[in-house]
């Protein structure tokens, strides 16, 4: 495995606004970074950073450099066929290259009953078992992983893969792949139907609490708010106002939600009011903030 001192070419796909690619260069990771995203800025402003406005499959189909390090953060869950993509990627890596990927962790989502983390932009949900299966299919091996139970979408998992130096599949990896192909261990542990039932009950309780405790305002104008509104049957839009401490969000709204975002600093609170935590990625922080604002009641998903 390369140390950062020996990493020449780095590929980040799903690079978004290039923020992470720029950060890698500032940390001395890689001598040159190729950032791939159809919506990435055309001009990176850095002479060691090339921005490519392409789909990753189109980019990998072109002739280009070999990569020592590949990064994909919260991207693979948006890819319709990750196995095909990773096979394309194998033509652009060496035996010592490392692929690091981060995505929502299915085990964390289920454990926390975070049904709001499931939404239509995701094709897939991964956990350690499915990643090992994917690696086995590719002749690669998992060389490390890390769980972030407070990561986005209910918790995330970061994995590092490289080409396996062992010819064929190891027995334990064959066993893992076989078990995954017949019945997922998570389904044996609790059953997905049970998970759905508990989450729906939570949504029903929250929607009822909103209707019974007027006035209720939202707290936290997160990106997942429209998804929460969907699961609550439109109840978030009944609030009218969502509070957020980011001054840049004051006076703005959502294109698909009828709510106004207001700063608590400029909002006139009634004597008695209640708050719904509307940024489910920040339950603990916003629960404390609700107390600071003087909410009579706090309505939220369970804090685990």
C-alpha atoms as a printed R data frame, in Angstrom:
    type eleno elety resid chain resno       x       y       z
1   ATOM     1    CA   UNK     A     1   0.000   0.000   0.000
2   ATOM     2    CA   UNK     A     2   1.243   3.463  -0.863
3   ATOM     3    CA   UNK     A     3   2.047   5.969   1.814
4   ATOM     4    CA   UNK     A     4   0.800   9.462   1.040
5   ATOM     5    CA   UNK     A     5   4.344  10.386   0.033
6   ATOM     6    CA   UNK     A     6   4.152   7.895  -2.864
7   ATOM     7    CA   UNK     A     7   0.673   8.780  -4.092
8   ATOM     8    CA   UNK     A     8   1.033  10.462  -7.474
9   ATOM     9    CA   UNK     A     9  -2.369  10.434  -9.188
10  ATOM    10    CA   UNK     A    10  -5.587  10.628  -7.175
11  ATOM    11    CA   UNK     A    11  -9.100  10.190  -8.564
12  ATOM    12    CA   UNK     A    12 -12.168  11.500  -6.774
13  ATOM    13    CA   UNK     A    13 -15.488  10.806  -8.459
14  ATOM    14    CA   UNK     A    14 -18.703  12.346  -7.284
15  ATOM    15    CA   UNK     A    15 -16.473  15.326  -6.516
16  ATOM    16    CA   UNK     A    16 -19.331  17.824  -6.232
17  ATOM    17    CA   UNK     A    17 -17.912  21.334  -5.664
18  ATOM    18    CA   UNK     A    18 -14.274  20.076  -5.545
19  ATOM    19    CA   UNK     A    19 -14.041  20.926  -1.840
20  ATOM    20    CA   UNK     A    20 -12.657  17.556  -0.766
21  ATOM    21    CA   UNK     A    21 -10.241  17.342  -3.715
22  ATOM    22    CA   UNK     A    22  -8.827  20.732  -2.782
23  ATOM    23    CA   UNK     A    23  -8.566  19.654   0.841
24  ATOM    24    CA   UNK     A    24  -6.590  16.540  -0.127
25  ATOM    25    CA   UNK     A    25  -4.036  18.665  -1.964
26  ATOM    26    CA   UNK     A    26  -3.738  21.011   1.005
27  ATOM    27    CA   UNK     A    27  -3.032  17.965   3.205
28  ATOM    28    CA   UNK     A    28  -0.316  16.741   0.844
29  ATOM    29    CA   UNK     A    29  -2.325  13.742  -0.396
30  ATOM    30    CA   UNK     A    30  -1.324  13.154  -4.001
31  ATOM    31    CA   UNK     A    31   0.724  15.124  -6.479
32  ATOM    32    CA   UNK     A    32  -2.204  15.547  -8.885
33  ATOM    33    CA   UNK     A    33  -5.942  15.098  -8.385
34  ATOM    34    CA   UNK     A    34  -8.519  14.332 -11.068
35  ATOM    35    CA   UNK     A    35 -11.995  15.323  -9.869
36  ATOM    36    CA   UNK     A    36 -14.923  13.870 -11.817
37  ATOM    37    CA   UNK     A    37 -18.503  15.098 -11.535
38  ATOM    38    CA   UNK     A    38 -20.958  16.244 -14.236
39  ATOM    39    CA   UNK     A    39 -21.767  19.332 -12.139
40  ATOM    40    CA   UNK     A    40 -18.235  20.151 -10.961
41  ATOM    41    CA   UNK     A    41 -16.914  23.695 -11.592
42  ATOM    42    CA   UNK     A    42 -14.989  23.889 -14.879
43  ATOM    43    CA   UNK     A    43 -12.116  25.867 -13.398
44  ATOM    44    CA   UNK     A    44 -10.672  24.448 -10.202
45  ATOM    45    CA   UNK     A    45  -8.282  27.345  -9.655
46  ATOM    46    CA   UNK     A    46  -5.498  24.892  -8.782
47  ATOM    47    CA   UNK     A    47  -2.693  23.857 -11.152
48  ATOM    48    CA   UNK     A    48  -2.568  20.365  -9.598
49  ATOM    49    CA   UNK     A    49  -6.309  19.734  -9.829
50  ATOM    50    CA   UNK     A    50  -8.132  18.832 -13.048
51  ATOM    51    CA   UNK     A    51 -11.917  19.076 -13.085
52  ATOM    52    CA   UNK     A    52 -13.814  16.761 -15.470
53  ATOM    53    CA   UNK     A    53 -17.512  17.439 -16.126
54  ATOM    54    CA   UNK     A    54 -18.340  13.842 -17.028
55  ATOM    55    CA   UNK     A    55 -20.153  10.812 -15.724
56  ATOM    56    CA   UNK     A    56 -17.574   8.563 -14.081
57  ATOM    57    CA   UNK     A    57 -18.279   5.696 -16.514
58  ATOM    58    CA   UNK     A    58 -17.620   7.995 -19.490
59  ATOM    59    CA   UNK     A    59 -14.423   9.287 -17.896
60  ATOM    60    CA   UNK     A    60 -13.080   5.788 -17.202
61  ATOM    61    CA   UNK     A    61 -13.800   4.757 -20.803
62  ATOM    62    CA   UNK     A    62 -11.280   7.314 -22.019
63  ATOM    63    CA   UNK     A    63  -7.521   6.741 -22.128
64  ATOM    64    CA   UNK     A    64  -5.961   8.262 -19.040
65  ATOM    65    CA   UNK     A    65  -3.498   7.814 -16.185
66  ATOM    66    CA   UNK     A    66  -3.340   5.026 -13.652
67  ATOM    67    CA   UNK     A    67  -4.452   6.049 -10.175
68  ATOM    68    CA   UNK     A    68  -2.685   5.270  -6.912
69  ATOM    69    CA   UNK     A    69  -5.650   6.349  -4.804
70  ATOM    70    CA   UNK     A    70  -9.358   6.468  -5.642
71  ATOM    71    CA   UNK     A    71 -11.898   8.259  -3.441
72  ATOM    72    CA   UNK     A    72 -15.698   8.083  -3.681
73  ATOM    73    CA   UNK     A    73 -17.665   9.700  -0.871
74  ATOM    74    CA   UNK     A    74 -21.430   9.067  -0.811
75  ATOM    75    CA   UNK     A    75 -21.431   8.270  -4.509
76  ATOM    76    CA   UNK     A    76 -21.686   4.489  -4.950
77  ATOM    77    CA   UNK     A    77 -25.229   4.396  -3.581
78  ATOM    78    CA   UNK     A    78 -26.230   6.597  -6.534
79  ATOM    79    CA   UNK     A    79 -24.688   4.249  -9.161
80  ATOM    80    CA   UNK     A    80 -27.109   1.859 -10.858
81  ATOM    81    CA   UNK     A    81 -24.525  -0.909 -11.332
82  ATOM    82    CA   UNK     A    82 -21.580  -0.513  -8.932
83  ATOM    83    CA   UNK     A    83 -20.047  -3.826  -9.993
84  ATOM    84    CA   UNK     A    84 -19.719  -2.694 -13.624
85  ATOM    85    CA   UNK     A    85 -18.277   0.642 -12.523
86  ATOM    86    CA   UNK     A    86 -15.646  -0.988 -10.318
87  ATOM    87    CA   UNK     A    87 -14.690  -3.331 -13.149
88  ATOM    88    CA   UNK     A    88 -14.063  -0.294 -15.364
89  ATOM    89    CA   UNK     A    89 -12.042   1.253 -12.561
90  ATOM    90    CA   UNK     A    90  -9.797  -1.813 -12.299
91  ATOM    91    CA   UNK     A    91  -8.300  -0.966 -15.692
92  ATOM    92    CA   UNK     A    92  -7.069   2.334 -14.238
93  ATOM    93    CA   UNK     A    93  -5.429   1.089 -11.038
94  ATOM    94    CA   UNK     A    94  -2.303  -0.894 -10.165
95  ATOM    95    CA   UNK     A    95  -1.854  -3.857  -7.831
96  ATOM    96    CA   UNK     A    96  -0.863  -1.420  -5.072
97  ATOM    97    CA   UNK     A    97  -3.655   1.106  -5.625
98  ATOM    98    CA   UNK     A    98  -6.225   1.669  -2.888
99  ATOM    99    CA   UNK     A    99  -9.915   2.433  -3.402
100 ATOM   100    CA   UNK     A   100 -11.621   4.201  -0.498
101 ATOM   101    CA   UNK     A   101 -15.404   4.516  -0.508
102 ATOM   102    CA   UNK     A   102 -17.904   5.888   1.999
103 ATOM   103    CA   UNK     A   103 -21.641   5.330   1.853
104 ATOM   104    CA   UNK     A   104 -24.678   5.008   4.141
105 ATOM   105    CA   UNK     A   105 -24.357   1.965   6.388
106 ATOM   106    CA   UNK     A   106 -27.455  -0.207   6.155
107 ATOM   107    CA   UNK     A   107 -26.796  -1.755   9.577
108 ATOM   108    CA   UNK     A   108 -26.756   1.681  11.254
109 ATOM   109    CA   UNK     A   109 -29.921   2.782   9.443
110 ATOM   110    CA   UNK     A   110 -31.824  -0.307  10.555
111 ATOM   111    CA   UNK     A   111 -30.495  -0.225  14.122
112 ATOM   112    CA   UNK     A   112 -31.536   3.415  14.527
113 ATOM   113    CA   UNK     A   113 -34.901   2.927  12.770
114 ATOM   114    CA   UNK     A   114 -33.909   5.710  10.388
115 ATOM   115    CA   UNK     A   115 -36.467   5.019   7.688
116 ATOM   116    CA   UNK     A   116 -36.170   8.644   6.583
117 ATOM   117    CA   UNK     A   117 -32.689   7.772   5.260
118 ATOM   118    CA   UNK     A   118 -34.241   5.716   2.449
119 ATOM   119    CA   UNK     A   119 -35.108   7.820  -0.556
120 ATOM   120    CA   UNK     A   120 -35.368   7.622  -4.323
121 ATOM   121    CA   UNK     A   121 -31.916   9.014  -5.179
122 ATOM   122    CA   UNK     A   122 -30.261   5.866  -3.831
123 ATOM   123    CA   UNK     A   123 -30.070   2.680  -5.882
124 ATOM   124    CA   UNK     A   124 -28.336   0.642  -3.198
125 ATOM   125    CA   UNK     A   125 -27.576   0.377   0.516
126 ATOM   126    CA   UNK     A   126 -24.380  -1.312   1.648
127 ATOM   127    CA   UNK     A   127 -23.059  -2.838   4.840
128 ATOM   128    CA   UNK     A   128 -19.870  -4.740   5.658
129 ATOM   129    CA   UNK     A   129 -21.307  -8.035   4.425
130 ATOM   130    CA   UNK     A   130 -22.344  -6.679   1.028
131 ATOM   131    CA   UNK     A   131 -19.015  -4.861   0.563
132 ATOM   132    CA   UNK     A   132 -17.137  -8.122   1.191
133 ATOM   133    CA   UNK     A   133 -19.359  -9.785  -1.385
134 ATOM   134    CA   UNK     A   134 -18.666  -7.027  -3.890
135 ATOM   135    CA   UNK     A   135 -14.926  -7.327  -3.267
136 ATOM   136    CA   UNK     A   136 -15.063 -11.098  -3.717
137 ATOM   137    CA   UNK     A   137 -16.794 -10.686  -7.072
138 ATOM   138    CA   UNK     A   138 -13.997  -8.361  -8.222
139 ATOM   139    CA   UNK     A   139 -11.029 -10.366  -6.955
140 ATOM   140    CA   UNK     A   140 -10.316  -7.625  -4.432
141 ATOM   141    CA   UNK     A   141  -9.990  -7.653  -0.674
142 ATOM   142    CA   UNK     A   142 -11.149  -5.457   2.143
143 ATOM   143    CA   UNK     A   143  -8.046  -4.050   3.842
144 ATOM   144    CA   UNK     A   144  -9.830  -1.832   6.358
145 ATOM   145    CA   UNK     A   145 -13.115  -0.258   7.366
146 ATOM   146    CA   UNK     A   146 -14.463   2.304   9.800
147 ATOM   147    CA   UNK     A   147 -17.987   2.946  11.044
148 ATOM   148    CA   UNK     A   148 -19.363   6.398  11.754
149 ATOM   149    CA   UNK     A   149 -22.616   5.922  13.649
150 ATOM   150    CA   UNK     A   150 -23.286   9.655  13.490
151 ATOM   151    CA   UNK     A   151 -22.552   9.970   9.805
152 ATOM   152    CA   UNK     A   152 -25.103  11.175   7.286
153 ATOM   153    CA   UNK     A   153 -28.140   9.103   6.278
154 ATOM   154    CA   UNK     A   154 -28.338   7.417   9.663
155 ATOM   155    CA   UNK     A   155 -24.684   6.424   9.851
156 ATOM   156    CA   UNK     A   156 -21.971   5.684   7.329
157 ATOM   157    CA   UNK     A   157 -19.306   3.086   6.644
158 ATOM   158    CA   UNK     A   158 -15.920   3.763   5.057
159 ATOM   159    CA   UNK     A   159 -14.085   0.891   3.379
160 ATOM   160    CA   UNK     A   160 -10.669   0.472   1.757
161 ATOM   161    CA   UNK     A   161 -10.168  -2.095  -1.023
162 ATOM   162    CA   UNK     A   162  -7.223  -3.263  -3.096
163 ATOM   163    CA   UNK     A   163  -6.531  -6.088  -5.506
164 ATOM   164    CA   UNK     A   164  -6.138  -9.428  -3.786
165 ATOM   165    CA   UNK     A   165  -2.707 -11.035  -4.029
166 ATOM   166    CA   UNK     A   166  -4.277 -14.463  -3.455
167 ATOM   167    CA   UNK     A   167  -5.348 -16.304  -6.573
168 ATOM   168    CA   UNK     A   168  -9.034 -17.177  -6.424
169 ATOM   169    CA   UNK     A   169 -11.423 -16.463  -3.566
170 ATOM   170    CA   UNK     A   170 -10.588 -17.226   0.029
171 ATOM   171    CA   UNK     A   171 -12.951 -19.746   1.687
172 ATOM   172    CA   UNK     A   172 -14.288 -17.211   4.189
173 ATOM   173    CA   UNK     A   173 -15.112 -14.777   1.388
174 ATOM   174    CA   UNK     A   174 -16.881 -17.511  -0.593
175 ATOM   175    CA   UNK     A   175 -18.938 -18.304   2.526
176 ATOM   176    CA   UNK     A   176 -19.819 -14.641   2.950
177 ATOM   177    CA   UNK     A   177 -20.898 -14.305  -0.671
178 ATOM   178    CA   UNK     A   178 -23.001 -17.459  -0.463
179 ATOM   179    CA   UNK     A   179 -24.723 -16.318   2.724
180 ATOM   180    CA   UNK     A   180 -25.486 -12.939   1.195
181 ATOM   181    CA   UNK     A   181 -26.878 -14.536  -1.948
182 ATOM   182    CA   UNK     A   182 -29.401 -16.650  -0.038
183 ATOM   183    CA   UNK     A   183 -30.495 -14.509   2.864
184 ATOM   184    CA   UNK     A   184 -28.945 -11.396   4.300
185 ATOM   185    CA   UNK     A   185 -27.818 -11.790   7.950
186 ATOM   186    CA   UNK     A   186 -29.600  -8.563   8.861
187 ATOM   187    CA   UNK     A   187 -32.890 -10.078   7.764
188 ATOM   188    CA   UNK     A   188 -32.231 -13.086   9.994
189 ATOM   189    CA   UNK     A   189 -31.481 -10.794  12.927
190 ATOM   190    CA   UNK     A   190 -34.670  -8.725  12.942
191 ATOM   191    CA   UNK     A   191 -36.553  -8.758   9.661
192 ATOM   192    CA   UNK     A   192 -36.993  -5.738   7.443
193 ATOM   193    CA   UNK     A   193 -40.780  -5.858   7.773
194 ATOM   194    CA   UNK     A   194 -40.424  -5.232  11.509
195 ATOM   195    CA   UNK     A   195 -38.145  -2.273  10.777
196 ATOM   196    CA   UNK     A   196 -40.728  -0.762   8.416
197 ATOM   197    CA   UNK     A   197 -43.495  -1.237  10.953
198 ATOM   198    CA   UNK     A   198 -41.622   0.508  13.776
199 ATOM   199    CA   UNK     A   199 -40.611   3.431  11.549
200 ATOM   200    CA   UNK     A   200 -44.184   3.920  10.336
201 ATOM   201    CA   UNK     A   201 -45.365   3.950  13.935
202 ATOM   202    CA   UNK     A   202 -42.799   6.661  14.714
203 ATOM   203    CA   UNK     A   203 -44.008   8.772  11.794
204 ATOM   204    CA   UNK     A   204 -47.626   8.357  12.903
205 ATOM   205    CA   UNK     A   205 -46.782   9.470  16.459
206 ATOM   206    CA   UNK     A   206 -44.832  12.507  15.201
207 ATOM   207    CA   UNK     A   207 -47.594  13.563  12.779
208 ATOM   208    CA   UNK     A   208 -50.129  13.272  15.613
209 ATOM   209    CA   UNK     A   209 -47.934  15.319  17.960
210 ATOM   210    CA   UNK     A   210 -47.684  18.085  15.352
211 ATOM   211    CA   UNK     A   211 -51.463  18.310  14.981
212 ATOM   212    CA   UNK     A   212 -52.075  18.284  18.756
213 ATOM   213    CA   UNK     A   213 -49.423  20.772  19.883
214 ATOM   214    CA   UNK     A   214 -49.914  24.013  17.938
215 ATOM   215    CA   UNK     A   215 -47.916  26.111  17.393
216 ATOM   216    CA   UNK     A   216 -45.065  23.897  16.170
217 ATOM   217    CA   UNK     A   217 -42.030  25.187  14.274
218 ATOM   218    CA   UNK     A   218 -39.283  23.182  12.628
219 ATOM   219    CA   UNK     A   219 -35.673  23.353  13.787
220 ATOM   220    CA   UNK     A   220 -32.958  22.552  11.255
221 ATOM   221    CA   UNK     A   221 -33.235  23.247   7.530
222 ATOM   222    CA   UNK     A   222 -31.313  20.203   6.337
223 ATOM   223    CA   UNK     A   223 -31.100  18.745   2.846
224 ATOM   224    CA   UNK     A   224 -33.168  15.732   3.898
225 ATOM   225    CA   UNK     A   225 -36.143  17.834   5.020
226 ATOM   226    CA   UNK     A   226 -38.242  17.074   1.893
227 ATOM   227    CA   UNK     A   227 -37.709  13.354   2.555
228 ATOM   228    CA   UNK     A   228 -38.923  13.712   6.146
229 ATOM   229    CA   UNK     A   229 -41.949  15.649   4.871
230 ATOM   230    CA   UNK     A   230 -42.702  12.795   2.465
231 ATOM   231    CA   UNK     A   231 -42.674  10.198   5.264
232 ATOM   232    CA   UNK     A   232 -44.844  12.483   7.435
233 ATOM   233    CA   UNK     A   233 -47.429  12.864   4.705
234 ATOM   234    CA   UNK     A   234 -46.809  16.601   4.221
235 ATOM   235    CA   UNK     A   235 -46.962  17.483   7.921
236 ATOM   236    CA   UNK     A   236 -43.714  19.497   7.770
237 ATOM   237    CA   UNK     A   237 -45.308  21.959   5.365
238 ATOM   238    CA   UNK     A   238 -48.057  22.591   7.915
239 ATOM   239    CA   UNK     A   239 -45.436  24.164  10.190
240 ATOM   240    CA   UNK     A   240 -44.924  27.123   7.861
241 ATOM   241    CA   UNK     A   241 -41.612  28.076   9.502
242 ATOM   242    CA   UNK     A   242 -38.356  26.189   9.897
243 ATOM   243    CA   UNK     A   243 -35.684  27.775  12.096
244 ATOM   244    CA   UNK     A   244 -31.973  27.481  11.341
245 ATOM   245    CA   UNK     A   245 -28.941  29.138  12.946
246 ATOM   246    CA   UNK     A   246 -27.129  29.512   9.619
247 ATOM   247    CA   UNK     A   247 -27.587  33.222   8.776
248 ATOM   248    CA   UNK     A   248 -27.150  32.480   5.064
249 ATOM   249    CA   UNK     A   249 -30.395  30.460   5.094
250 ATOM   250    CA   UNK     A   250 -32.520  33.233   6.651
251 ATOM   251    CA   UNK     A   251 -35.347  34.271   4.334
252 ATOM   252    CA   UNK     A   252 -34.823  31.377   1.916
253 ATOM   253    CA   UNK     A   253 -37.046  28.389   1.221
254 ATOM   254    CA   UNK     A   254 -37.201  25.068  -0.615
255 ATOM   255    CA   UNK     A   255 -38.311  24.720  -4.228
256 ATOM   256    CA   UNK     A   256 -40.463  21.723  -3.294
257 ATOM   257    CA   UNK     A   257 -41.690  22.659   0.205
258 ATOM   258    CA   UNK     A   258 -44.025  25.439   1.305
259 ATOM   259    CA   UNK     A   259 -41.974  26.533   4.309
260 ATOM   260    CA   UNK     A   260 -39.963  29.641   5.128
261 ATOM   261    CA   UNK     A   261 -36.558  29.448   6.798
262 ATOM   262    CA   UNK     A   262 -35.975  31.940   9.579
263 ATOM   263    CA   UNK     A   263 -33.101  32.682  11.929
264 ATOM   264    CA   UNK     A   264 -33.998  32.223  15.629
265 ATOM   265    CA   UNK     A   265 -32.180  35.499  16.305
266 ATOM   266    CA   UNK     A   266 -34.738  37.470  14.282
267 ATOM   267    CA   UNK     A   267 -37.819  35.335  14.932
268 ATOM   268    CA   UNK     A   268 -40.536  36.497  17.334
269 ATOM   269    CA   UNK     A   269 -41.441  33.454  19.404
270 ATOM   270    CA   UNK     A   270 -44.869  33.173  21.048
271 ATOM   271    CA   UNK     A   271 -44.927  32.693  24.804
272 ATOM   272    CA   UNK     A   272 -45.596  28.969  24.393
273 ATOM   273    CA   UNK     A   273 -44.305  27.052  21.374
274 ATOM   274    CA   UNK     A   274 -43.085  23.606  20.391
275 ATOM   275    CA   UNK     A   275 -40.307  22.466  18.082
276 ATOM   276    CA   UNK     A   276 -40.040  19.581  15.641
277 ATOM   277    CA   UNK     A   277 -36.436  18.608  14.927
278 ATOM   278    CA   UNK     A   278 -36.449  18.674  11.138
279 ATOM   279    CA   UNK     A   279 -32.766  17.913  10.507
280 ATOM   280    CA   UNK     A   280 -32.648  14.259  11.480
281 ATOM   281    CA   UNK     A   281 -28.880  14.093  10.969
282 ATOM   282    CA   UNK     A   282 -28.388  16.386  13.985
283 ATOM   283    CA   UNK     A   283 -30.822  15.081  16.577
284 ATOM   284    CA   UNK     A   284 -28.550  15.430  19.604
285 ATOM   285    CA   UNK     A   285 -27.275  18.916  18.790
286 ATOM   286    CA   UNK     A   286 -30.717  20.248  17.893
287 ATOM   287    CA   UNK     A   287 -32.334  18.682  20.948
288 ATOM   288    CA   UNK     A   288 -29.970  20.740  23.104
289 ATOM   289    CA   UNK     A   289 -30.646  23.819  20.954
290 ATOM   290    CA   UNK     A   290 -34.408  23.323  21.432
291 ATOM   291    CA   UNK     A   291 -33.912  23.559  25.188
292 ATOM   292    CA   UNK     A   292 -31.843  26.729  24.773
293 ATOM   293    CA   UNK     A   293 -34.626  28.337  22.727
294 ATOM   294    CA   UNK     A   294 -37.170  27.538  25.440
295 ATOM   295    CA   UNK     A   295 -39.409  25.071  23.605
296 ATOM   296    CA   UNK     A   296 -42.253  23.673  25.690
297 ATOM   297    CA   UNK     A   297 -42.129  20.352  23.864
298 ATOM   298    CA   UNK     A   298 -39.572  18.744  21.553
299 ATOM   299    CA   UNK     A   299 -40.867  16.424  18.853
300 ATOM   300    CA   UNK     A   300 -38.353  14.189  17.086
301 ATOM   301    CA   UNK     A   301 -37.282  10.744  16.058
302 ATOM   302    CA   UNK     A   302 -35.780   8.713  18.890
303 ATOM   303    CA   UNK     A   303 -32.242   9.731  19.852
304 ATOM   304    CA   UNK     A   304 -30.158   6.554  19.963
